[in-house]
Amino acid sequence: MAGHFEPLEGGGAAVALDEVEISILRSLTQQLAELIGPGEEPAEDDDPLASLFTEGPSEPPSDPALQRLFPDAYGDPEKPDKDDEELRGYSAEFRRFTENDLRGRKRTDALHVIRSLDVLAAEGEGGGVLKLTADESRQWLGTLNDLRLTIGTRLEVGDEDENGELYRLPDSDPRKPMVMAYLWLGALQETLVETLMP
């Protein structure tokens, strides 16, 4: 079980994590939660019905990692058609009514991952076995995907890099730790997906 998720009887998944792995996952997820931010949420004393109609941003984020996490709904982000005013308008409308909810869900999932890692770390020194329900597994899967998208964007990983030189970096390269984290998160994500398959 070390290093990969395995299915639990009755649904869910389990993975053995050592103290260092817990620390790395927690740190990366904390940074992700900070990057995502709280979004534009209504104040607590606001009308709950009004919060259903709260509008979010209509422009894409300027940070490339956030652009990957919150992409435009219309058009090809790799080949933007700057002349297509209609598509930009559709994307802006879609973003205005969906980004805050999506941001909130991603943040909730990330905070759940952090809390579950904190519980595991508190149970004993040296790590332990993290056991997740099926619902918790889906939260973890979303966060692992968001972590990989963010790190991949920072590393400028493209389709051509799947077996490229980025993965054969010398240990002295400052990108090496992030590449190793990217690969490790990919293995965790892949094995977690397998546990969710019927």
C-alpha positions in Angstrom: 0.0 0.0 0.0 3.0 2.3 0.5 2.9 5.1 -2.1 -0.4 4.2 -3.7 -4.1 4.0 -3.0 -5.8 0.7 -2.6 -9.6 0.1 -2.5 -11.3 -0.5 0.8 -14.0 -3.1 1.2 -17.4 -1.4 1.0 -16.0 1.6 -1.0 -13.4 4.2 -0.3 -9.6 4.0 -0.5 -6.5 3.8 1.8 -2.9 4.9 1.4 0.1 4.6 3.7 1.9 7.9 4.1 5.0 8.6 6.1 5.7 11.7 8.0 7.6 13.4 5.1 4.8 12.6 2.6 2.2 14.0 4.9 4.2 17.2 5.4 4.8 17.6 1.6 1.1 17.0 0.8 -0.1 19.3 3.5 2.3 22.1 2.4 1.4 21.8 -1.3 -2.4 21.7 -0.5 -2.1 24.7 1.9 -0.4 26.7 -0.9 -3.1 25.6 -3.3 -5.9 26.7 -0.9 -4.1 30.1 -0.6 -3.8 30.4 -4.4 -7.5 29.6 -4.9 -8.5 32.1 -2.2 -11.9 32.5 -0.7 -13.5 34.1 -3.8 -16.0 36.9 -3.5 -18.4 35.6 -0.9 -21.3 37.6 0.6 -21.1 38.8 4.2 -22.7 36.5 6.8 -25.5 38.9 7.5 -26.4 39.1 3.8 -29.7 37.7 2.6 -29.2 33.9 1.8 -31.4 34.2 -1.2 -29.3 37.1 -2.5 -26.2 34.9 -2.2 -27.6 32.6 -4.8 -27.5 35.4 -7.3 -24.1 36.8 -6.3 -22.1 37.5 -9.4 -18.5 36.6 -9.6 -15.7 37.9 -11.9 -16.2 38.0 -15.6 -12.5 38.2 -16.6 -10.2 35.2 -16.4 -7.5 35.3 -13.7 -4.2 36.8 -14.6 -2.2 34.0 -12.9 -1.5 31.1 -15.5 -2.1 28.5 -12.8 -5.5 30.0 -11.9 -6.3 30.1 -15.6 -5.8 26.3 -15.7 -8.0 25.8 -12.6 -10.7 28.2 -13.8 -10.5 28.1 -17.7 -12.8 29.9 -20.1 -15.9 27.8 -20.9 -15.9 28.7 -24.5 -13.2 28.7 -27.1 -9.8 27.0 -27.2 -7.5 28.5 -24.5 -4.5 27.2 -26.4 -5.6 29.1 -29.5 -7.6 32.1 -28.4 -9.6 33.9 -31.1 -9.2 37.5 -30.1 -11.7 38.6 -32.7 -14.6 36.4 -31.5 -16.4 38.9 -29.3 -19.4 36.6 -29.0 -17.4 33.7 -27.5 -15.7 36.1 -25.1 -19.1 37.3 -24.0 -20.4 33.8 -23.4 -17.3 32.9 -21.4 -17.6 36.1 -19.3 -21.3 35.4 -18.5 -20.6 31.7 -17.7 -17.6 32.7 -15.5 -19.6 35.4 -13.7 -22.2 32.9 -12.5 -20.0 29.8 -11.9 -16.5 30.8 -10.8 -17.4 31.6 -7.2 -19.1 28.2 -6.7 -16.2 26.4 -8.4 -13.7 28.3 -6.3 -15.6 27.5 -3.1 -15.8 23.8 -3.9 -12.1 23.6 -4.8 -11.2 25.4 -1.6 -13.5 23.1 0.5 -11.9 20.0 -1.0 -8.4 21.3 -0.3 -9.3 22.2 3.3 -10.7 18.7 3.7 -7.5 17.2 2.5 -5.5 19.4 5.0 -7.8 18.4 7.9 -7.5 14.6 7.1 -3.7 14.9 6.9 -3.7 16.8 10.2 -5.7 14.0 11.8 -3.4 11.3 10.4 -0.3 13.2 11.6 -1.8 13.6 15.1 -2.5 9.8 15.4 1.1 9.0 15.6 4.6 9.9 14.7 6.1 8.5 11.5 2.9 8.6 9.5 0.1 6.1 9.2 -2.6 4.7 6.9 -5.1 7.2 5.6 -8.6 5.7 5.1 -11.1 7.6 3.0 -14.8 7.1 2.2 -15.9 7.2 -1.4 -17.0 10.8 -1.0 -13.7 11.8 0.7 -11.9 10.0 -2.2 -13.6 12.2 -4.7 -12.6 15.3 -2.7 -9.0 14.1 -2.6 -9.1 13.3 -6.3 -10.2 16.8 -7.1 -7.4 18.3 -5.0 -4.7 16.0 -6.4 -5.8 17.0 -9.9 -5.7 20.7 -9.0 -2.2 20.3 -7.5 -1.0 18.6 -10.6 -2.5 21.3 -12.9 -0.9 24.0 -10.8 2.5 22.4 -10.6 2.4 21.5 -14.2 1.6 25.1 -15.2 4.4 26.4 -13.0 6.8 23.9 -14.6 5.4 24.7 -18.1 4.7 21.0 -18.7 3.1 20.3 -22.0 2.0 17.2 -23.9 5.5 16.9 -25.5 7.1 16.8 -22.0 5.5 13.4 -21.0 8.8 11.6 -21.6 10.9 14.7 -22.2 14.0 16.2 -20.7 12.0 17.7 -17.8 11.9 14.2 -16.3 15.6 13.7 -16.6 16.7 16.8 -14.9 20.0 16.6 -12.9 19.6 16.7 -9.1 21.2 20.2 -9.1 18.4 21.7 -11.1 16.1 23.8 -8.9 13.0 22.4 -10.7 13.8 18.8 -9.7 11.9 18.7 -6.4 8.7 20.1 -8.1 9.1 17.6 -10.9 9.4 14.8 -8.4 6.3 16.1 -6.6 4.4 16.3 -9.9 5.2 12.7 -10.8 4.4 11.5 -7.2 1.1 13.3 -7.2 0.3 11.8 -10.6 0.9 8.3 -9.3 -1.3 9.0 -6.3 -4.0 10.4 -8.5 -3.9 7.4 -10.9 -4.2 4.8 -8.2 -7.0 6.8 -6.5 -8.9 6.8 -9.8 -8.5 3.0 -10.0 -10.1 2.6 -6.6 -13.1 4.6 -7.7 -13.7 2.4 -10.8 -16.5 -0.2 -10.5 
